[in-house]
Amino acid sequence: MKLGEAIAEIMRREGISILTGYPVNHLIEYAAAIDIRPIMVRQERIGLHMADAISRVTSGRTLGAFCMQHGPGAENAYGGIAQCYGESVPVLVLPMGYPRRLAHIDPNFNSSVQMRGITKSAEPIVSAADVAAVMRRAFSRLRNGRGGPCLVEIPTDMWNEELPGALDYTPVVATRYGPDPADVDRAAALLAGAKRPVIYAGQGVHWARAWPQLRALAELLAAPVTTSLGGKSAFPENHPLALGSGGLAVPAPVPHFLKAADVILGIGCSFTESSFAVAMPKGKRIIHATLDPDHLNKDVPIEIGLVGDAGLTLDALLAALADRVRGQRDAAPVVAEIESIRTPWLAHWAEKRDSDASPLSPYRVLRDLAATVDPANTIITHDAGSPRDQLSPFWVATEPLSYLGWGKTTQLGYGLGLAMGAKLAEPDKLCINVWGDAAIGFTGMDFETAVRERIPILSILLNNFSMAIELKVMPISTEKYRSTDISGDYAAMARAFGGHGERVERAADIVPALQRGIAATREGKPALVEFITAKETAVSRIA
């Protein structure tokens, strides 16, 4: 068996059925030969974003995989790998490498050396006899512990090298670990005695699929729940105890309850300090439950640390609370308080969300989008900047993994690949990306990939012909040189690529256009609906 055949066969045994990539990488042919579907993108970053979403939507049960050319292909892929690393997403990355005799000669780009800082592991194959061991190490790291990309570099002079014997490879085990029982008891006692506990849930709840346990704990304690952007949809946001998700933009109940909390339980989160994360108020008693011990006390001082899988941790907390809290506490006062904050907040934003004006309010577009789709059968994601901040506070995510949120690092154009990967993983769902005219400038050519590869997503474009959020920080360059102006007829671009594309300028046309776009996706055609919007810069930021 040749090396390339062995790598493809190992991937097949590990359950990988889709390989995103860009040639030349000979793994594409070896994978196709055994019915692993290759999907070719127009630029490397999109392929990584698609692989990223495959891993996310399946909670890592199916792993995304991406391959690329050595040299410029690997260099172009750097940003996408960094995004996976920042968001803790397990993706198998398989770059070609320079021939072994040149791999360490300057200025050749050596992926296994130069990407070590943005991967969980990075290792080259230097002998065909070692392929099973190298791949076993990569898959073990992908399936165990905190997520992150793992890279295996294959030198170009090795593809036809023969294994010395039959391939000996068994799929790796995936393990879970839980917190110290003594720390669980301390945490349970603290939660049981708290007068105003708040739960902050991160994407670790998604990876553990611990949604029922999170809900059970919240209802037991009558504790309101907020989430990070990555954790959004881990707790149903139509639940009476839901506060909504927090990022740069937040619903008003989130900061209100965090400030008033006496105990905050962070579950499945890193508490990483970021412009796109909820800032924890100082002086709070914090229980931090995380998969990675390196996160403890990293950005937030804590009182108790619970290290382990979010599901096992929540199971342990529920068991430890059984004798301390007998029966669900009365949630009525908390629910009433939540509504007393949410109702005036929504009223404050009603003018923008209900506006009939032209150019359109992006908030009106997103309000109508939410009212048009079936939330139980939808997966939505945002892009960086305004789409993220206009969507996340108001979108009510009711089903687990129905919202792919992110925020530690903010590459423009990320959402398109996420929506395509989500559609590959969940072909029966309506998969939507919401982006702006700045983001489409980065990755818009890959709408053609959606058409060519028959990935019928719904792409919602908010076009204000401007880098709107930069207006406040670039007044002189805008006034003198129009440096924040951008333009394009993106609906026409979508049609030119063979997809459904239409432009909307009146509020009365929003819903009919959305319905036509959704109908196009049901017929197997990707749709891009372009809304001409005002240069909106206001977001729901609560001091």
C-alpha positions in Angstrom: 0.0 0.0 0.0 1.3 3.4 -0.9 1.6 6.2 1.6 -1.3 8.2 0.1 -3.6 5.2 0.1 -2.8 4.6 3.7 -3.6 8.1 4.8 -6.9 8.1 3.0 -7.8 4.7 4.4 -7.0 5.9 8.0 -9.3 8.9 7.4 -12.1 6.6 6.2 -11.7 4.4 9.2 -12.0 7.5 11.4 -15.3 8.4 9.9 -14.2 11.2 7.6 -16.4 11.3 4.4 -15.6 14.8 3.1 -12.2 16.3 2.4 -12.2 20.0 1.6 -9.1 21.3 -0.1 -7.3 23.1 -2.9 -4.8 21.4 -5.3 -2.2 20.3 -5.8 -2.3 17.8 -3.0 -2.3 14.2 -4.0 -4.4 13.2 -1.1 -7.4 14.5 -3.0 -7.1 11.7 -5.6 -6.4 9.0 -3.0 -9.4 10.1 -1.0 -11.7 10.2 -4.0 -10.7 6.7 -5.0 -12.2 5.3 -1.8 -15.3 7.6 -1.9 -14.2 10.3 0.4 -15.9 13.3 -1.3 -13.4 16.1 -2.3 -14.7 19.6 -2.3 -12.5 22.2 -4.0 -12.7 25.8 -2.8 -11.6 29.0 -4.4 -9.2 29.9 -1.6 -7.8 27.9 1.3 -9.4 29.7 4.2 -12.9 28.8 3.1 -12.0 25.1 3.0 -10.8 25.3 6.5 -14.0 27.2 7.6 -16.1 24.4 6.0 -14.1 21.7 7.9 -14.5 23.8 11.0 -18.3 23.8 10.7 -18.4 20.0 10.1 -16.7 19.5 13.4 -18.8 22.0 15.2 -22.2 20.9 14.0 -21.5 17.3 14.9 -19.9 18.2 18.3 -16.7 16.5 16.9 -18.3 13.2 16.3 -17.5 13.7 12.6 -14.2 15.6 12.1 -13.6 18.1 9.4 -10.5 17.7 7.3 -8.7 20.0 4.9 -5.7 19.6 2.6 -3.6 22.0 0.5 -0.6 22.5 -1.6 2.9 23.0 -0.1 4.4 26.5 -0.1 1.8 29.1 -1.1 -1.2 26.9 -0.4 0.0 26.3 3.2 0.8 30.0 3.6 -2.7 31.0 2.4 -4.2 28.6 4.9 -2.6 30.1 8.0 -5.5 32.4 8.9 -8.1 29.6 8.7 -6.0 27.4 10.9 -5.5 30.2 13.4 -9.3 30.7 13.5 -9.8 27.0 14.4 -7.1 27.3 17.1 -8.6 30.5 18.6 -12.1 28.9 18.7 -10.8 25.5 19.9 -12.2 23.5 17.0 -10.8 20.1 16.1 -9.9 19.9 12.4 -7.4 17.6 10.7 -5.1 19.7 8.5 -3.1 17.9 5.8 -0.7 20.1 3.9 1.8 18.9 1.4 5.4 19.7 2.3 8.5 20.4 0.4 10.6 17.3 -0.4 12.5 16.1 2.7 15.8 17.3 1.4 14.4 20.9 1.1 11.9 21.0 4.0 14.2 22.9 6.4 15.9 25.1 3.8 15.2 28.8 4.1 12.9 30.3 2.8 10.7 27.3 2.2 7.5 27.3 4.3 7.6 24.3 6.7 4.1 23.9 8.0 4.9 21.5 10.8 7.4 24.0 12.2 5.8 27.4 11.4 2.2 26.4 12.3 3.1 24.9 15.7 1.9 28.0 17.4 -1.6 27.8 16.0 -2.2 24.0 16.2 -2.7 21.5 19.0 -0.1 19.4 17.3 2.0 19.6 14.1 4.1 16.7 12.9 5.6 15.7 9.5 5.6 12.1 8.1 9.2 11.3 7.4 8.8 7.5 6.8 6.0 5.5 5.4 6.5 3.0 8.2 5.4 5.7 10.7 2.2 6.7 9.0 -0.1 4.8 11.4 1.7 6.2 14.4 1.7 9.8 13.2 -2.0 9.7 12.2 -2.9 7.9 15.5 -1.3 10.7 17.5 -3.1 13.4 15.5 -6.6 11.7 15.8 -6.0 11.1 19.5 -5.4 14.8 20.1 -8.4 15.7 17.9 -10.7 13.5 19.9 -9.5 14.1 23.4 -9.2 17.2 25.6 -9.8 20.7 24.4 -10.3 21.0 20.7 -7.9 22.5 18.2 -6.5 21.8 14.8 -3.9 19.0 14.4 -1.6 19.1 11.4 0.1 16.3 9.6 2.5 17.4 6.8 3.2 15.0 3.9 6.4 15.8 1.9 5.9 15.8 -1.8 8.5 13.0 -2.3 6.7 10.5 -0.2 3.3 9.8 -1.9 4.4 6.7 -3.7 6.5 5.3 -0.9 5.3 1.8 0.0 4.4 0.8 3.5 6.7 -2.1 4.7 3.7 -4.3 5.5 -0.1 -4.2 5.8 -1.7 -1.2 7.3 -2.2 -1.7 11.0 -4.6 1.0 12.2 -7.6 0.9 14.6 -9.6 4.1 15.2 -8.5 5.9 18.3 -10.5 6.0 21.5 -12.3 9.2 22.7 -12.2 9.7 26.5 -13.8 12.0 29.0 -12.6 13.1 32.4 -14.4 14.7 35.3 -13.6 17.1 38.2 -12.3 16.3 41.7 -15.3 15.2 43.8 -14.1 17.4 46.7 -14.2 20.4 44.4 -17.7 19.4 43.2 -18.9 19.3 46.8 -17.5 22.8 47.5 -19.1 24.1 44.3 -22.4 22.5 45.1 -22.4 24.1 48.6 -21.6 27.5 47.1 -24.4 27.2 44.5 -26.9 26.0 47.0 -26.2 28.9 49.3 -26.2 31.5 46.6 -29.0 34.1 46.6 -28.5 35.3 43.0 -26.5 32.6 41.1 -25.9 33.1 37.3 -24.8 30.5 34.9 -22.5 31.5 32.0 -22.3 28.7 29.4 -19.7 28.3 26.7 -19.2 26.1 23.7 -17.8 23.3 25.9 -21.5 22.5 26.5 -21.9 21.9 22.8 -18.9 19.7 22.5 -20.1 17.6 25.5 -23.7 17.7 24.2 -24.6 18.6 27.8 -27.7 20.6 26.9 -30.2 18.6 29.1 -27.9 18.8 32.2 -27.5 22.6 31.7 -31.2 23.1 31.6 -31.8 20.8 34.6 -29.2 22.7 36.7 -30.7 26.1 35.8 -34.3 24.9 36.6 -33.2 23.3 39.9 -31.5 26.5 41.1 -33.9 29.0 39.3 -30.6 30.4 38.0 -30.7 32.7 34.9 -28.4 31.5 32.0 -26.3 33.6 29.6 -23.9 32.2 27.1 -20.8 33.2 25.2 -21.2 33.7 21.4 -19.7 30.2 21.0 -22.1 28.8 23.5 -25.2 30.5 22.0 -28.0 27.9 21.6 -26.6 25.7 24.4 -29.6 26.9 26.4 -32.9 27.5 24.7 -33.3 31.3 24.4 -37.1 31.1 24.6 -36.8 29.5 28.1 -38.0 31.8 30.9 -34.6 31.7 32.5 -32.7 32.7 29.4 -30.8 36.0 29.4 -29.5 35.7 25.8 -25.9 35.6 24.6 -23.2 38.1 25.2 -20.5 39.5 23.0 -19.5 43.0 22.0 -23.3 43.5 21.7 -25.5 42.1 24.5 -29.2 42.0 25.5 -29.8 44.2 28.5 -30.6 41.3 30.9 -27.1 39.9 30.6 -25.1 42.7 32.3 -27.9 43.4 34.7 -27.8 39.9 36.2 -24.1 39.5 36.1 -23.6 42.7 38.0 -26.2 41.6 40.6 -24.9 38.0 40.9 -23.3 36.7 44.1 -22.0 33.5 42.5 -21.2 33.0 38.8 -20.8 29.4 37.4 -18.9 29.4 34.2 -19.4 26.0 32.5 -17.6 24.9 29.3 -16.0 28.3 28.9 -12.5 29.7 29.0 -13.4 33.2 30.4 -10.9 34.5 27.8 -10.7 38.3 27.8 -11.8 39.6 24.5 -13.6 42.6 22.9 -16.1 40.0 21.7 -16.8 38.3 25.1 -18.9 39.3 28.1 -16.7 41.0 30.7 -17.1 39.3 34.1 -17.8 41.9 36.9 -15.0 42.2 39.4 -15.3 40.9 42.9 -17.6 38.0 42.2 -17.4 34.5 43.6 -16.7 32.4 40.5 -16.8 28.7 39.9 -15.0 27.9 36.7 -15.8 24.5 35.0 -13.5 24.0 32.0 -12.0 21.1 30.1 -8.5 22.8 30.1 -6.7 23.4 33.4 -4.6 26.1 31.7 -7.8 28.2 31.6 -8.1 28.4 35.4 -7.2 31.9 36.6 -6.0 32.8 33.1 -8.1 36.0 32.8 -10.6 35.8 35.7 -9.7 35.1 39.4 -11.8 32.1 40.6 -12.7 30.5 43.9 -13.3 27.0 42.7 -12.0 25.1 39.6 -13.7 22.1 38.1 -11.6 20.5 35.4 -13.3 18.1 33.0 -16.0 17.4 30.4 -19.0 19.8 30.8 -21.4 16.9 30.8 -19.6 14.9 33.5 -19.2 18.1 35.5 -22.9 19.0 35.3 -23.9 15.4 36.2 -21.6 15.6 39.3 -23.0 19.0 40.3 -26.6 17.8 39.9 -25.9 14.7 42.1 -24.1 16.8 44.7 -27.0 19.3 44.8 -29.7 16.6 45.2 -29.5 16.6 49.0 -28.9 20.3 49.3 -31.7 21.6 47.1 -34.9 19.5 47.3 -37.0 20.2 44.3 -36.9 23.0 41.8 -36.8 26.5 43.4 -39.5 29.0 42.5 -38.3 30.7 39.3 -41.2 33.2 39.2 -39.3 36.2 40.8 -36.3 35.7 38.6 -38.4 35.4 35.5 -40.3 38.5 36.4 -37.1 40.4 36.9 -35.7 39.2 33.5 -38.8 40.4 31.7 -38.7 43.7 33.6 -35.3 44.4 32.0 -35.9 42.7 28.6 -39.2 44.4 27.8 -38.0 48.1 27.9 -34.8 47.0 26.2 -36.8 45.6 23.3 -39.0 48.6 23.3 -35.9 50.8 23.0 -34.8 48.9 19.8 -38.3 48.6 18.3 -37.9 51.8 16.2 -35.0 50.2 14.3 -36.4 46.7 14.3 -39.8 47.8 13.0 -38.6 50.5 10.6 -40.1 50.8 7.1 -37.4 53.3 6.0 -35.2 53.1 2.9 -32.3 52.4 3.0 -33.4 49.5 5.1 -32.6 49.1 8.8 -30.4 46.0 9.1 -32.3 45.3 12.3 -35.6 45.2 10.4 -34.1 42.7 7.9 -32.9 40.4 10.7 -36.2 40.7 12.5 -38.1 39.6 9.4 -35.6 36.8 8.7 -36.2 35.4 12.2 -40.0 35.5 11.6 -39.7 33.8 8.2 -37.6 30.8 8.9 -38.4 27.7 11.0 -36.0 28.0 14.0 -36.1 24.3 14.7 -34.8 23.5 11.3 -32.3 26.4 10.8 -28.6 26.8 11.4 -27.4 30.4 11.3 -24.1 32.1 11.6 -22.8 35.6 11.5 -19.8 37.3 10.1 -17.4 39.7 11.8 -18.3 43.3 12.7 -21.8 44.7 12.2 -23.6 41.4 11.2 -22.4 39.7 14.5 -23.4 42.7 16.7 -26.8 43.2 14.9 -27.7 39.6 14.9 -26.5 38.0 18.2 -28.5 40.0 20.8 -31.8 39.6 19.1 -31.7 36.2 17.4 -33.6 33.7 19.7 -31.8 30.3 19.3 -34.1 27.6 20.5 -32.3 24.4 19.4 -28.8 23.2 20.2 -26.2 24.0 17.6 -28.7 26.1 15.6 -26.4 29.1 15.9 -22.7 28.9 15.1 -21.3 31.8 17.1 -17.7 32.8 17.5 -15.7 35.8 18.6 -12.2 35.3 20.0 -10.7 36.1 16.6 -12.7 37.8 13.9 -11.7 37.1 10.3 -14.0 38.8 7.8 -15.7 36.2 5.5 -15.7 33.4 8.0 -19.5 32.9 8.0 -19.8 31.7 4.3 -17.6 28.7 4.9 -19.3 27.9 8.1 -22.7 27.9 6.5 -21.5 25.6 3.7 -19.9 23.2 6.1 -23.0 23.2 8.3 -25.1 22.3 5.2 -22.7 19.4 4.4 -23.1 18.1 7.9 -26.8 18.7 8.1 -28.2 18.6 4.6 -31.8 18.8 5.7 -31.4 22.1 7.6 -31.7 25.6 6.2 -28.2 26.9 6.7 -27.7 30.7 6.7 -24.8 33.1 6.8 -25.3 36.8 7.5 -22.5 39.0 6.3 -21.8 42.6 5.2 -20.3 44.1 2.0 -16.8 44.2 3.6 -16.9 40.5 4.4 -18.1 39.5 0.9 -15.0 41.2 -0.4 -12.8 38.7 1.4 -14.5 35.4 0.5 -17.3 36.2 -1.9 -15.8 34.2 -4.8 -16.5 31.1 -2.9 -20.2 31.5 -3.4 -19.3 29.9 -6.7 -18.1 26.9 -4.7 -21.5 26.6 -3.2 -23.0 26.6 -6.6 -20.5 24.2 -8.2 -20.5 21.8 -5.3 -24.3 21.8 -4.9 -24.4 23.2 -1.4 -27.7 25.2 -1.2 -27.2 27.7 1.5 -29.1 31.0 2.1 -26.7 33.9 2.2 -28.0 37.2 3.7 -26.0 40.2 2.6 -26.3 43.6 4.4 -25.0 46.1 1.9 -24.5 49.7 3.0 -21.7 50.5 0.5 -19.5 51.3 3.4 -17.1 50.1 6.1 -19.7 51.4 8.5 -18.2 50.5 11.9 -15.0 52.2 10.8 -16.7 55.5 10.1 -16.1 56.8 13.7 -12.4 55.9 13.6 -11.7 57.1 10.1 -13.4 60.5 9.7 -10.6 62.4 8.0 -9.7 59.7 5.5 -13.4 59.2 4.7 -14.0 62.9 4.2 -10.9 63.6 2.1 -10.5 60.3 0.3 -13.7 58.3 0.8 -11.5 55.5 2.3 -14.5 53.7 3.9 -16.6 53.5 0.7 -17.0 50.1 -1.0 -19.4 49.0 -3.7 -20.7 46.1 -5.7 -23.8 44.5 -7.1 -23.5 41.2 -5.3 -26.9 39.8 -6.3 -25.8 40.0 -9.9 -22.6 38.2 -8.9 -24.6 35.4 -7.4 -26.6 35.0 -10.6 -23.5 35.1 -12.7 -22.2 32.2 -10.7 -25.4 30.2 -11.3 -27.1 30.8 -8.0 -30.2 32.6 -7.0 -29.6 36.3 -6.4 -31.8 39.3 -5.9 -31.5 42.8 -4.4 -34.0 44.3 -2.0 -34.5 48.0 -1.3 -38.0 48.3 0.3 -39.2 46.9 3.6 -42.3 45.5 2.0 -40.2 43.3 -0.2 -38.0 41.7 2.6 -40.2 38.7 3.4 -41.2 37.8 -0.2 -37.5 37.9 -1.2 -36.5 35.7 1.8 -39.3 33.2 0.9 -38.0 33.1 -2.7 -34.4 32.6 -1.5 -35.5 29.7 0.8 -37.5 28.1 -2.0 -34.4 28.2 -4.2 -32.3 26.4 -1.5 -35.0 23.7 -1.4 -34.6 23.3 -5.1 -30.9 22.7 -4.6 -29.7 26.2 -5.6 -27.6 28.5 -3.3 -29.3 31.8 -2.8 -27.9 35.3 -2.0 -30.4 38.0 -1.0 -28.8 41.4 -0.9 -30.4 44.1 1.2 -29.5 47.7 0.7 -29.2 49.1 4.2 -28.4 52.2 6.1 -25.0 52.9 7.5 -26.1 51.7 10.9 -23.5 51.9 13.7 -25.6 51.6 16.8 -25.3 48.3 18.7 -26.8 47.1 21.9 -23.9 47.8 24.3 -24.8 48.3 27.9 -22.5 50.2 30.2 
